[in-house]
């Protein structure tokens, strides 16, 4: 057994910050001085080596409920002082085709499913040009100052991991706090090696998060190579039916989806969708028992949130149905109601693609479209009821008013002219905004049905359009007025008040506003508002500027791909519906002509 040294008896927060703890009781003074909540100390059990029995897993989950375990960061000897001979050689790497990696997960049984091992031809087949690190020439006579500087520079692995933990991993504090990737630290702490699949995935996503910063772009090749290693290891684990159902495996798959969200590769959007689908398949295979622990519940909620957005954005039906994803989910009543409605919108959009492209205007098809229209209106009324009955702490309140901003500065402005709203907590604002984005797509469905039912009339001249325009404008206004809460507003002379019942496990800055996690939470509502026909030109310009901020400053490169999309709704979808109907008519006519006997 390798001697790893005497375990630290410091409190969780001091060990996470990698500083010496004074071990004060009941709370350490360093936490109190830095205004952090001291989470206490490990018990004797946690200071011993542990196996992975069921009892151990249960104790780990209890520890997760009560406190935040420590974590370790391995070292990577990568610095400007690295000699030329010690650098990795230039080589070509082929990765797995992660678009297909999860197709067999649904077949997980007591034996490993055959055919899950995939070929290594895939997304990053040209990594050879990326793997060569930049040359840094150090003369043999370099000054002592340079040598000392290199020796004191933290290893890249430590810098990357700390950056990721201090920007994207948010831990809840108290009963009302909500986190982001809060399942990660207890699983990392329980890992017995730095070479586990979860640690490899964490290493990859941490490196790409750091590499996306303006002064660290040269780290992208290193991040890509680590992603390839993690992806191959995930592929191996998925062939083991027991490993495939473990928390760590699901967490690793989810981290790979997060990697694709941060990455700027052309195939990243496809990779993100693939990993989300894989995580969904794993959740289904794990069954209801996964909700017996807080780690399992946190993983379930994270996958469901991303799956919901993926299904809405791609007009996909929710696999297993809405009831399966909500009937046994453990969440408060307010959150539960809106989660059900968001999943209903995904199915509504999937139905729209099928119903609003019906070619024949028979009485049966007319009835289908009318019923679909009524269903959309019913879901919209349920959203209105949800909003009307919100507790006071969920209701947004106006905090400030911004005067006019010149149009030439609007794209880069941190605030949009008009009101700025505040919310009880940032995650409540996120919940509101996702609901608003869903309602914008309900309006799209209503107008698609209206256009189908009135083929000879411009749908923009109908009473339904006037009503939809008014509703959508209010929803977009509310999204716009909430965004300064996420990213800050430098125009104001005071900070926007934010109740933060959550914190980052690494770094000294405890504020959430403007951190990477805020971009993750805001990206979908910002895009939904920017792509709506009902956003004004200046609103769209400002919202696209916020997407650029998310991509360039927060390092979430998926925002760049969203900026490239030319979709406008409902107009784009109504146009596509009409084109598809005309194509069906043309094909039908061609078939009839082909069946007509030819007279000579």
VMD Tcl script that draws the C-alpha trace (Angstrom):
set ca {
  {0.00 0.00 0.00}
  {1.33 3.42 -0.93}
  {1.96 5.75 1.99}
  {0.03 8.92 1.18}
  {1.09 10.71 4.35}
  {-0.81 11.71 7.46}
  {-4.32 12.96 6.61}
  {-4.99 16.59 7.43}
  {-7.27 17.25 10.38}
  {-8.20 20.71 9.09}
  {-11.76 21.74 8.40}
  {-13.34 21.00 5.02}
  {-13.18 24.58 3.75}
  {-9.52 25.17 4.68}
  {-8.51 21.91 3.01}
  {-10.53 22.83 -0.08}
  {-8.75 26.22 -0.14}
  {-5.42 24.45 0.46}
  {-4.49 26.62 3.43}
  {-3.42 25.71 6.96}
  {-6.35 25.42 9.36}
  {-6.10 26.57 12.98}
  {-8.41 23.65 13.90}
  {-10.43 25.86 16.24}
  {-13.54 24.39 17.84}
  {-16.41 24.48 17.09}
  {-15.46 26.57 14.04}
  {-12.07 27.53 12.67}
  {-11.19 31.23 12.92}
  {-9.95 31.44 9.32}
  {-13.42 30.58 8.03}
  {-15.01 33.10 10.37}
  {-12.58 35.86 9.36}
  {-13.22 35.21 5.65}
  {-17.01 35.18 6.31}
  {-17.34 31.55 5.22}
  {-19.49 28.96 6.93}
  {-17.14 26.48 8.60}
  {-18.43 23.00 7.80}
  {-16.52 21.30 10.59}
  {-13.98 18.50 10.58}
  {-13.69 14.94 9.39}
  {-14.40 12.25 11.94}
  {-12.00 9.40 12.62}
  {-13.81 7.25 10.08}
  {-13.05 9.68 7.27}
  {-9.36 9.75 8.20}
  {-9.00 6.04 7.49}
  {-8.75 4.12 4.26}
  {-12.15 2.95 3.10}
  {-13.46 0.25 0.80}
  {-16.53 0.51 -1.40}
  {-19.03 -1.61 0.50}
  {-22.68 -0.64 0.66}
  {-22.23 0.58 4.21}
  {-19.40 2.84 3.07}
  {-21.51 4.31 0.28}
  {-24.26 4.99 2.79}
  {-21.85 6.78 5.11}
  {-20.46 8.82 2.22}
  {-23.96 9.94 1.34}
  {-24.61 10.93 4.96}
  {-21.41 12.96 4.92}
  {-22.59 14.66 1.75}
  {-25.86 15.61 3.41}
  {-24.17 17.12 6.43}
  {-21.00 18.63 5.03}
  {-18.73 18.98 2.06}
  {-15.87 16.49 1.85}
  {-12.39 17.48 0.89}
  {-10.86 16.80 -2.47}
  {-7.39 16.29 -3.83}
  {-5.78 17.83 -6.87}
  {-3.05 15.87 -8.58}
  {0.02 17.55 -10.02}
  {0.99 17.92 -13.62}
  {4.51 19.04 -14.38}
  {3.77 21.57 -17.08}
  {5.41 24.95 -16.88}
  {7.44 27.32 -19.05}
  {10.59 25.80 -17.57}
  {9.86 22.41 -19.07}
  {12.76 21.28 -21.19}
  {12.30 20.66 -24.88}
  {13.23 17.01 -24.53}
  {10.55 16.37 -21.91}
  {7.68 17.59 -24.07}
  {5.26 15.07 -25.55}
  {5.98 14.07 -29.12}
  {3.71 15.08 -31.96}
  {1.27 12.28 -32.68}
  {-2.15 11.68 -34.15}
  {-4.98 10.57 -31.88}
  {-8.34 9.14 -32.89}
  {-11.21 9.37 -30.48}
  {-14.44 7.52 -30.09}
  {-17.49 8.51 -32.04}
  {-19.41 9.77 -29.05}
  {-22.49 10.29 -31.18}
  {-23.00 6.52 -31.02}
  {-21.35 5.74 -27.70}
  {-24.59 5.43 -25.74}
  {-26.80 3.55 -28.16}
  {-26.50 0.29 -26.23}
  {-26.92 1.68 -22.72}
  {-30.64 0.91 -22.68}
  {-29.71 -2.76 -23.00}
  {-27.70 -2.87 -19.77}
  {-28.42 -6.15 -17.97}
  {-26.52 -8.42 -15.64}
  {-24.09 -9.13 -18.44}
  {-22.18 -6.60 -20.48}
  {-23.94 -5.72 -23.72}
  {-22.01 -6.70 -26.82}
  {-20.99 -4.19 -29.39}
  {-20.61 -1.24 -27.03}
  {-16.92 -0.80 -27.78}
  {-16.77 1.70 -30.61}
  {-14.31 2.47 -33.33}
  {-11.89 5.28 -32.64}
  {-12.85 7.27 -35.70}
  {-14.77 10.32 -34.58}
  {-14.87 13.91 -33.65}
  {-11.29 14.87 -32.85}
  {-9.38 12.94 -35.51}
  {-7.08 15.86 -36.23}
  {-5.70 16.33 -32.74}
  {-2.16 15.72 -33.92}
  {-1.77 19.35 -34.91}
  {-3.09 20.42 -31.51}
  {-1.03 18.21 -29.23}
  {2.29 19.92 -29.75}
  {2.73 22.49 -26.98}
  {4.00 25.94 -27.80}
  {7.73 26.34 -27.77}
  {9.25 28.34 -24.93}
  {12.98 28.72 -25.28}
  {14.83 29.00 -21.99}
  {18.51 29.78 -22.26}
  {20.89 27.77 -20.04}
  {21.98 31.04 -18.52}
  {18.46 32.09 -17.53}
  {18.35 34.25 -14.45}
  {17.78 32.82 -11.01}
  {14.64 34.91 -10.85}
  {13.17 32.98 -13.78}
  {14.12 29.64 -12.23}
  {12.53 30.50 -8.89}
  {9.41 31.81 -10.64}
  {8.98 28.53 -12.49}
  {9.43 26.43 -9.40}
  {6.77 28.37 -7.50}
  {4.25 28.36 -10.33}
  {1.34 25.99 -9.52}
  {1.09 22.93 -11.78}
  {-1.39 23.26 -14.63}
  {-3.62 20.55 -13.16}
  {-3.99 22.45 -9.90}
  {-4.65 25.76 -11.64}
  {-7.22 24.18 -13.96}
  {-9.05 22.31 -11.21}
  {-9.15 25.29 -8.86}
  {-10.39 27.53 -11.69}
  {-13.16 25.06 -12.51}
  {-14.20 24.64 -8.87}
  {-14.23 28.39 -8.28}
  {-16.35 29.17 -11.36}
  {-18.63 26.25 -12.17}
  {-19.05 24.09 -9.04}
  {-21.51 25.73 -6.69}
  {-22.31 24.19 -3.32}
  {-25.64 24.85 -1.56}
  {-25.76 26.34 1.91}
  {-28.83 25.83 4.08}
  {-32.20 24.37 3.15}
  {-33.06 26.77 0.32}
  {-29.71 26.86 -1.43}
  {-29.27 25.27 -4.86}
  {-25.96 24.23 -6.31}
  {-24.40 23.35 -9.62}
  {-22.44 20.10 -10.02}
  {-22.71 19.79 -6.23}
  {-22.58 16.00 -6.53}
  {-19.00 16.21 -7.76}
  {-16.87 16.78 -4.66}
  {-18.09 13.82 -2.58}
  {-17.57 11.51 -5.56}
  {-14.11 12.91 -6.22}
  {-13.28 12.55 -2.55}
  {-14.37 8.91 -2.61}
  {-12.26 8.14 -5.70}
  {-9.42 5.78 -4.86}
  {-7.17 6.93 -7.68}
  {-6.50 9.91 -9.91}
  {-6.94 7.56 -12.87}
  {-10.61 6.77 -12.29}
  {-13.02 7.64 -15.07}
  {-14.53 10.46 -13.01}
  {-11.13 11.99 -12.27}
  {-10.15 11.78 -15.94}
  {-13.40 13.51 -16.94}
  {-12.92 16.19 -14.28}
  {-9.36 16.75 -15.45}
  {-10.55 17.22 -19.02}
  {-13.38 19.64 -18.26}
  {-11.21 21.63 -15.83}
  {-8.54 22.07 -18.50}
  {-10.98 23.22 -21.17}
  {-12.56 25.67 -18.71}
  {-9.15 27.22 -18.05}
  {-8.13 27.03 -21.71}
  {-11.15 29.11 -22.73}
  {-9.79 32.10 -20.85}
  {-8.22 34.74 -23.13}
  {-4.70 34.25 -21.76}
  {-4.75 30.43 -21.75}
  {-5.83 29.40 -25.24}
  {-2.62 27.41 -25.75}
  {-3.95 24.86 -23.27}
  {-6.74 23.74 -25.63}
  {-4.61 20.93 -27.19}
  {-3.89 19.58 -23.71}
  {-7.59 19.74 -22.79}
  {-8.54 17.92 -26.00}
  {-6.07 15.13 -25.35}
  {-7.42 14.66 -21.83}
  {-10.97 14.57 -23.21}
  {-9.97 11.76 -25.59}
  {-8.54 9.74 -22.70}
  {-11.65 10.27 -20.56}
  {-14.00 9.42 -23.42}
  {-12.24 6.13 -24.10}
  {-12.36 5.23 -20.41}
  {-16.10 5.98 -20.27}
  {-16.57 3.65 -23.21}
  {-14.83 0.87 -21.28}
  {-16.86 1.43 -18.12}
  {-20.15 1.30 -20.01}
  {-19.42 -2.31 -20.96}
  {-19.46 -3.28 -17.29}
  {-23.10 -3.47 -16.18}
  {-22.22 -2.72 -12.55}
  {-19.91 0.20 -13.30}
  {-22.42 1.64 -15.75}
  {-24.95 2.13 -12.95}
  {-22.58 3.74 -10.46}
  {-22.85 7.40 -9.46}
  {-19.29 8.06 -10.60}
  {-19.98 6.78 -14.12}
  {-23.07 8.95 -14.54}
  {-21.15 11.93 -13.16}
  {-18.32 11.30 -15.64}
  {-20.75 11.19 -18.57}
  {-22.38 14.40 -17.36}
  {-18.97 16.09 -17.10}
  {-18.22 15.09 -20.69}
  {-21.44 16.79 -21.77}
  {-20.27 19.84 -19.86}
  {-16.93 19.65 -21.67}
  {-18.77 19.84 -24.99}
  {-20.76 22.82 -23.72}
  {-17.52 24.65 -22.95}
  {-15.63 23.47 -26.04}
  {-15.37 25.35 -29.33}
  {-14.99 22.36 -31.66}
  {-17.36 22.28 -34.66}
  {-18.90 19.00 -33.46}
  {-19.34 20.11 -29.84}
  {-23.09 20.61 -30.15}
  {-23.49 17.07 -31.48}
  {-21.25 15.80 -28.70}
  {-23.28 17.64 -26.05}
  {-26.51 16.11 -27.34}
  {-24.92 12.66 -27.45}
  {-23.66 12.82 -23.87}
  {-27.00 14.13 -22.57}
  {-28.77 11.24 -24.28}
  {-26.23 8.87 -22.74}
  {-26.81 10.32 -19.28}
  {-30.58 9.94 -19.76}
  {-30.13 6.28 -20.71}
  {-28.02 5.69 -17.60}
  {-30.62 7.37 -15.36}
  {-33.29 5.09 -16.79}
  {-31.12 2.02 -16.22}
  {-30.42 3.03 -12.60}
  {-34.11 3.12 -11.68}
  {-35.84 4.69 -8.74}
  {-33.30 3.51 -6.17}
  {-30.89 6.22 -7.35}
  {-32.98 8.74 -5.39}
  {-32.20 7.03 -2.08}
  {-29.10 9.19 -1.60}
  {-28.55 12.92 -1.94}
  {-25.80 12.33 -4.50}
  {-28.19 10.26 -6.60}
  {-30.91 12.91 -6.35}
  {-28.50 15.65 -7.32}
  {-27.37 13.68 -10.38}
  {-30.97 12.93 -11.34}
  {-31.95 16.61 -11.14}
  {-28.92 17.72 -13.15}
  {-29.62 15.25 -15.95}
  {-33.33 16.10 -16.01}
  {-32.65 19.84 -16.27}
  {-30.32 19.44 -19.23}
  {-32.54 16.82 -20.87}
  {-35.52 19.17 -20.62}
  {-33.69 21.96 -22.44}
  {-32.33 19.51 -25.00}
  {-35.81 18.13 -25.73}
  {-37.37 21.61 -26.00}
  {-34.59 22.93 -28.24}
  {-34.78 19.95 -30.59}
  {-38.56 19.39 -30.43}
  {-38.06 15.88 -29.06}
  {-40.47 13.74 -27.11}
  {-39.50 13.09 -23.50}
  {-38.39 9.47 -23.22}
  {-40.30 7.50 -20.60}
  {-42.87 10.31 -20.49}
  {-43.40 13.29 -18.22}
  {-44.78 11.22 -15.32}
  {-41.67 9.03 -15.06}
  {-39.41 12.06 -14.71}
  {-41.59 13.87 -12.18}
  {-43.69 11.37 -10.21}
  {-40.91 10.30 -7.85}
  {-38.66 13.36 -8.02}
  {-38.09 14.85 -4.58}
  {-38.42 18.63 -4.84}
  {-40.55 21.43 -3.44}
  {-44.05 21.96 -4.82}
  {-43.23 25.17 -6.71}
  {-40.25 23.63 -8.47}
  {-42.16 20.43 -9.17}
  {-45.04 22.21 -10.90}
  {-42.83 24.15 -13.28}
  {-40.68 21.07 -14.02}
  {-43.81 19.22 -15.15}
  {-44.86 22.13 -17.36}
  {-41.43 22.45 -18.99}
  {-41.47 18.76 -19.90}
  {-44.98 19.17 -21.33}
  {-43.64 21.93 -23.60}
  {-41.02 19.55 -24.99}
  {-43.74 17.08 -25.98}
  {-45.89 19.93 -27.30}
  {-43.12 21.05 -29.65}
  {-42.56 17.49 -30.84}
  {-46.28 17.21 -31.61}
  {-46.17 20.52 -33.49}
  {-43.62 19.21 -35.99}
  {-45.93 16.30 -36.72}
  {-49.34 18.00 -36.65}
  {-48.58 21.37 -38.24}
  {-47.18 19.70 -41.35}
  {-50.28 17.66 -42.17}
  {-50.85 18.07 -45.89}
  {-54.51 17.16 -46.36}
  {-56.99 19.62 -44.85}
  {-59.54 16.95 -44.02}
  {-61.99 17.31 -41.15}
  {-59.93 14.78 -39.22}
  {-56.71 16.79 -39.65}
  {-58.47 20.04 -38.82}
  {-59.66 18.46 -35.58}
  {-56.09 17.37 -34.78}
  {-54.75 20.90 -35.27}
  {-57.57 22.46 -33.24}
  {-57.00 20.01 -30.38}
  {-53.28 20.73 -30.51}
  {-54.00 24.46 -30.36}
  {-56.26 23.98 -27.33}
  {-53.60 21.87 -25.62}
  {-51.06 24.66 -26.09}
  {-53.47 27.20 -24.61}
  {-54.14 24.87 -21.66}
  {-50.43 24.57 -20.84}
  {-50.08 28.36 -21.12}
  {-52.92 28.81 -18.61}
  {-51.16 26.39 -16.26}
  {-48.02 28.54 -16.44}
  {-50.11 31.62 -15.65}
  {-51.67 29.82 -12.66}
  {-48.20 28.78 -11.47}
  {-46.99 32.36 -11.63}
  {-50.13 33.77 -9.98}
  {-49.82 31.43 -6.98}
  {-46.10 31.88 -6.36}
  {-45.01 32.45 -2.75}
  {-43.77 35.96 -2.02}
  {-40.12 34.87 -1.91}
  {-40.43 33.66 -5.51}
  {-41.85 36.91 -6.86}
  {-39.39 39.24 -8.66}
  {-39.10 42.84 -7.49}
  {-37.82 45.89 -9.35}
  {-34.51 47.10 -7.92}
  {-33.40 49.84 -10.31}
  {-34.16 51.72 -13.52}
  {-31.63 52.29 -16.28}
  {-31.94 55.37 -18.48}
  {-31.37 55.29 -22.22}
  {-28.09 53.90 -23.57}
  {-26.77 54.99 -26.95}
  {-27.38 52.40 -29.66}
  {-23.69 52.21 -30.55}
  {-22.95 51.00 -27.00}
  {-25.97 48.76 -26.53}
  {-24.30 45.51 -27.64}
  {-21.54 45.72 -25.04}
  {-23.65 47.30 -22.29}
  {-24.04 45.24 -19.11}
  {-27.63 46.48 -18.64}
  {-30.51 47.20 -20.98}
  {-32.51 50.44 -20.64}
  {-35.48 49.99 -18.37}
  {-36.10 48.10 -15.16}
  {-33.74 45.68 -13.37}
  {-35.43 42.93 -11.38}
  {-34.09 41.04 -8.39}
  {-35.13 37.62 -7.10}
  {-34.99 35.78 -3.80}
  {-32.07 33.73 -5.13}
  {-30.30 33.38 -8.45}
  {-31.59 29.86 -9.06}
  {-35.14 31.22 -8.69}
  {-34.41 33.72 -11.47}
  {-33.12 30.81 -13.56}
  {-36.34 28.86 -12.96}
  {-38.41 31.88 -13.97}
  {-36.40 32.41 -17.16}
  {-36.59 28.80 -18.31}
  {-40.36 28.97 -17.79}
  {-40.48 32.19 -19.83}
  {-38.49 30.58 -22.64}
  {-40.91 27.63 -22.60}
  {-43.87 30.01 -22.84}
  {-42.30 31.70 -25.87}
  {-42.32 28.30 -27.57}
  {-45.96 27.77 -26.58}
  {-46.75 31.03 -28.38}
  {-44.88 29.67 -31.40}
  {-47.09 26.56 -31.35}
  {-50.26 28.66 -31.12}
  {-49.25 30.72 -34.15}
  {-48.18 27.65 -36.15}
  {-51.65 26.21 -35.60}
  {-53.22 29.55 -36.51}
  {-51.25 29.68 -39.77}
  {-52.26 26.10 -40.64}
  {-55.94 26.78 -39.98}
  {-55.88 29.95 -42.12}
  {-53.87 28.99 -45.23}
  {-55.01 31.94 -47.34}
  {-54.41 34.57 -44.66}
  {-51.20 36.14 -43.38}
  {-51.06 34.85 -39.80}
  {-49.60 38.21 -38.72}
  {-52.97 39.83 -39.46}
  {-54.95 37.54 -37.16}
  {-56.20 38.43 -33.64}
  {-54.14 35.50 -32.31}
  {-50.96 37.18 -33.53}
  {-51.81 40.48 -31.84}
  {-52.43 38.71 -28.53}
  {-49.30 36.57 -28.91}
  {-47.18 39.62 -29.68}
  {-48.26 41.33 -26.46}
  {-47.60 38.23 -24.32}
  {-44.22 37.50 -25.90}
  {-43.03 41.09 -25.53}
  {-43.73 40.97 -21.78}
  {-41.89 37.66 -21.42}
  {-38.85 39.01 -23.28}
  {-38.89 42.19 -21.18}
  {-38.82 40.07 -18.02}
  {-35.91 37.95 -19.28}
  {-33.96 41.07 -20.24}
  {-34.57 42.74 -16.87}
  {-33.31 39.66 -15.00}
  {-29.96 39.25 -16.78}
  {-28.02 41.96 -14.85}
  {-28.62 39.84 -11.75}
  {-26.53 37.10 -13.39}
  {-23.66 39.13 -14.83}
  {-23.74 42.41 -12.92}
  {-24.33 45.96 -14.13}
  {-21.41 48.39 -14.10}
  {-23.69 51.33 -14.88}
  {-25.16 51.26 -11.38}
  {-23.20 52.89 -8.58}
  {-24.07 50.03 -6.24}
  {-24.12 46.25 -6.49}
  {-27.36 44.48 -7.30}
  {-28.46 42.77 -4.06}
  {-28.25 38.99 -4.37}
  {-29.05 36.47 -1.65}
  {-26.38 33.80 -2.03}
  {-27.20 30.63 -0.12}
  {-24.44 28.85 -2.00}
  {-20.69 29.17 -2.40}
  {-17.71 27.98 -4.42}
  {-15.42 25.36 -2.85}
  {-12.25 27.02 -4.14}
  {-11.00 30.59 -4.46}
  {-11.35 33.70 -2.34}
  {-14.13 35.43 -4.30}
  {-17.43 34.15 -2.92}
  {-19.65 36.24 -5.22}
  {-21.65 34.36 -7.85}
  {-22.43 37.20 -10.26}
  {-20.30 37.04 -13.39}
  {-18.92 33.57 -12.67}
  {-19.05 30.74 -15.20}
  {-22.04 29.09 -13.55}
  {-24.18 32.16 -14.27}
  {-23.52 31.70 -17.99}
  {-24.60 28.07 -17.78}
  {-27.86 29.12 -16.15}
  {-28.57 32.08 -18.45}
  {-27.52 30.84 -21.89}
  {-30.78 29.12 -22.89}
  {-33.24 31.90 -21.87}
  {-30.99 34.55 -23.45}
  {-30.91 32.63 -26.72}
  {-34.66 31.97 -26.64}
  {-35.39 35.67 -26.20}
  {-32.86 36.76 -28.84}
  {-34.27 34.34 -31.44}
  {-37.88 35.41 -30.95}
  {-39.62 37.45 -33.65}
  {-41.05 39.59 -30.87}
  {-37.73 40.92 -29.55}
  {-37.07 44.48 -30.69}
  {-33.97 45.15 -32.78}
  {-32.17 46.76 -29.85}
  {-33.20 43.96 -27.48}
  {-31.88 41.39 -29.93}
  {-28.62 43.31 -30.32}
  {-28.18 43.49 -26.55}
  {-29.10 39.83 -26.00}
  {-26.63 38.73 -28.67}
  {-24.04 40.83 -26.88}
  {-24.78 38.86 -23.72}
  {-24.25 35.62 -25.66}
  {-20.88 36.97 -26.81}
  {-20.05 37.75 -23.19}
  {-20.98 34.20 -22.17}
  {-18.76 32.80 -24.92}
  {-15.74 35.08 -24.69}
  {-15.59 36.17 -21.06}
  {-17.15 33.21 -19.26}
  {-15.67 30.64 -21.64}
  {-18.88 28.79 -22.55}
  {-18.25 28.34 -26.26}
  {-21.64 26.80 -26.97}
  {-22.88 30.38 -27.03}
  {-20.81 30.98 -30.19}
  {-22.71 28.23 -31.99}
  {-26.04 29.66 -30.87}
  {-25.00 33.03 -32.29}
  {-24.48 31.41 -35.68}
  {-28.02 30.02 -35.84}
  {-30.28 32.06 -38.12}
  {-33.53 30.67 -36.70}
  {-36.34 33.08 -35.85}
  {-39.52 31.84 -34.31}
  {-42.34 31.54 -35.00}
  {-41.64 32.82 -38.54}
  {-38.95 30.24 -39.42}
  {-41.09 27.33 -38.25}
  {-44.22 28.56 -40.01}
  {-42.25 28.97 -43.23}
  {-40.85 25.44 -42.88}
  {-44.33 24.05 -42.25}
  {-45.63 25.66 -45.42}
  {-42.65 24.47 -47.50}
  {-43.04 20.92 -46.21}
  {-46.77 20.91 -47.00}
  {-46.08 22.15 -50.53}
  {-43.41 19.48 -50.97}
  {-45.87 16.80 -49.86}
  {-48.47 18.09 -52.32}
  {-45.91 18.13 -55.11}
  {-44.77 14.61 -54.31}
  {-48.37 13.44 -54.23}
  {-49.05 15.01 -57.63}
  {-45.90 13.47 -59.08}
  {-47.03 10.09 -57.79}
  {-50.44 10.49 -59.37}
  {-48.87 11.45 -62.70}
  {-46.56 8.48 -62.49}
  {-49.52 6.14 -61.96}
  {-51.47 7.49 -64.99}
  {-51.37 5.11 -68.00}
  {-49.50 6.55 -70.96}
  {-51.43 6.53 -74.28}
  {-49.40 6.09 -77.42}
}
mol new
graphics top color blue
foreach p $ca { graphics top sphere $p radius 0.5 }
foreach p [lrange $ca 0 end-1] q [lrange $ca 1 end] { graphics top cylinder $p $q radius 0.2 }
display resetview
